[in-house]
């Protein structure tokens, strides 16, 4: 088996430290030290922190996005999709990863939750996977026409954070417990997205901005 390159060692170390402590609490020196590399090696491969974060995300997210897109396409093909089906399409690939490899799934979910909380994900989604962001946004607007855009943006941002954090904490559940957890999570998140809007914000009309998670179209 070939030895990992310096770049891969840095990405492995950054992923582990970011998942454990968050991006803002991890120094570049700590990543280099964890990777067993000399000072300056990180800057040689990644000019900025944002470039490093994007590389960490892209390495793990690409196969996941493919699964998300297939699930969303199936929902979009339905005559009258529901918010439960949209949330289910986003949650199923995450659950599949968790079931197939609990340790790797837990680390991925924890990492993504940390990055989402730190507002590091939006630009990467828009730059690297614009069609995924567009499809998610379109489906949300289709199934939730009564929710004004600013409210929808906030609700989806909160739903995405909750989904990642809740599944990360579910890594030790038994298969039956995990099934129940996922069912409750889908009910909870779809209900939160579709709840009646009590604020006085107007309904959507004309050009819209979008949620700030992976569904963002800003």
FENNORWO-V641274 format. One record per backbone hydrogen bond with DSSP energy under -1.0 kcal/mol. CO is the residue of the C=O (numbers start at 1). NH is the residue of the N-H. If there is no record, write none. Layout:
BEGIN
CO & NH
CO & NH
END
This chain:
BEGIN
5 & 9
6 & 10
7 & 11
8 & 12
9 & 13
10 & 14
11 & 15
12 & 16
13 & 17
14 & 18
15 & 19
16 & 20
17 & 21
18 & 22
23 & 26
27 & 31
28 & 32
29 & 33
30 & 34
31 & 35
32 & 37
38 & 41
40 & 44
41 & 45
42 & 46
48 & 52
49 & 53
50 & 54
51 & 55
52 & 56
53 & 57
54 & 58
55 & 59
56 & 60
57 & 61
58 & 62
61 & 65
62 & 66
63 & 67
64 & 68
65 & 69
66 & 70
67 & 71
68 & 72
69 & 73
70 & 74
71 & 75
72 & 76
73 & 77
75 & 78
82 & 86
83 & 87
84 & 88
85 & 89
86 & 90
87 & 91
88 & 92
91 & 95
92 & 96
93 & 97
94 & 98
95 & 99
96 & 100
97 & 101
101 & 105
102 & 106
103 & 107
104 & 108
105 & 109
106 & 110
107 & 111
108 & 112
109 & 113
110 & 114
111 & 115
112 & 116
113 & 117
114 & 118
115 & 120
116 & 119
121 & 125
122 & 126
123 & 127
124 & 128
125 & 129
129 & 133
130 & 134
131 & 135
132 & 136
133 & 137
134 & 138
135 & 139
136 & 140
137 & 141
138 & 142
139 & 143
140 & 144
144 & 147
148 & 152
149 & 153
150 & 154
151 & 155
152 & 156
153 & 157
154 & 158
155 & 159
156 & 160
157 & 161
158 & 162
159 & 163
160 & 164
161 & 165
162 & 166
163 & 167
164 & 168
165 & 169
170 & 173
174 & 178
175 & 179
176 & 180
177 & 181
178 & 182
179 & 183
180 & 184
181 & 185
182 & 186
183 & 187
184 & 188
185 & 189
186 & 190
187 & 191
188 & 192
189 & 193
190 & 194
213 & 216
END
